[in-house]
Amino acid sequence: MASFIYTPYLYPKSDAPKYLMAMVTNAAFVVAVIALVWVMRFWLQAKNKQMKRDNADVRLLYAY
């Protein structure tokens, strides 16, 4: 819901029709999310290995 606060400031009429600041910001957020997803994947893989190492009978693991 925080996007409703900053979104109007990313698309000022003075930047029309290209809205360069908005497009760069959107691209930066997309790249950040992709990077964080990969970090989370490796973190979950490490947690799964740790859980298997600590308890060989574990059946409930994190999905990634």
C-alpha positions as CSV (number, residue, x, y, z in Angstrom):
1,M,0.0,0.0,0.0
2,A,3.0,2.3,0.3
3,S,3.2,2.6,-3.5
4,F,0.1,4.9,-3.3
5,I,2.3,7.4,-1.5
6,Y,5.2,7.7,-3.9
7,T,3.6,6.7,-7.3
8,P,2.2,10.2,-8.1
9,Y,5.7,11.7,-7.6
10,L,7.2,9.3,-10.2
11,Y,4.9,10.3,-13.0
12,P,4.9,14.2,-13.1
13,K,3.3,15.7,-16.2
14,S,6.6,17.5,-16.9
15,D,8.2,14.1,-17.7
16,A,5.6,13.1,-20.3
17,P,5.6,11.2,-22.6
18,K,8.7,9.1,-21.6
19,Y,8.5,9.2,-17.8
20,L,12.2,8.4,-17.5
21,M,12.4,8.7,-13.7
22,A,9.4,6.3,-13.3
23,M,10.8,3.7,-15.7
24,V,14.2,3.7,-14.1
25,T,12.7,3.3,-10.7
26,N,10.4,0.5,-11.9
27,A,13.3,-1.3,-13.5
28,A,15.4,-0.9,-10.3
29,F,12.7,-2.4,-8.2
30,V,12.3,-5.4,-10.6
31,V,16.1,-6.0,-10.5
32,A,16.1,-5.8,-6.7
33,V,13.2,-8.3,-6.4
34,I,14.9,-10.7,-8.8
35,A,18.1,-10.5,-6.8
36,L,16.2,-11.0,-3.5
37,V,14.4,-14.0,-4.9
38,W,17.7,-15.7,-5.8
39,V,19.1,-14.9,-2.3
40,M,16.0,-16.4,-0.7
41,R,16.3,-19.5,-2.9
42,F,19.9,-20.1,-1.8
43,W,19.0,-19.4,1.8
44,L,16.2,-21.9,1.7
45,Q,18.4,-24.5,0.1
46,A,20.9,-24.0,2.9
47,K,18.2,-24.3,5.5
48,N,16.9,-27.5,4.0
49,K,20.4,-29.0,4.0
50,Q,20.8,-28.0,7.6
51,M,17.5,-29.5,8.6
52,K,18.3,-32.8,6.8
53,R,21.8,-32.9,8.5
54,D,20.3,-32.2,12.0
55,N,17.4,-34.6,11.7
56,A,17.5,-37.4,9.0
57,D,13.8,-38.1,9.6
58,V,12.6,-34.6,8.6
59,R,9.8,-34.7,6.0
60,L,8.7,-31.1,6.0
61,L,11.1,-28.9,4.1
62,Y,11.0,-25.4,2.6
63,A,9.8,-25.2,-1.0
64,Y,11.8,-22.9,-3.3
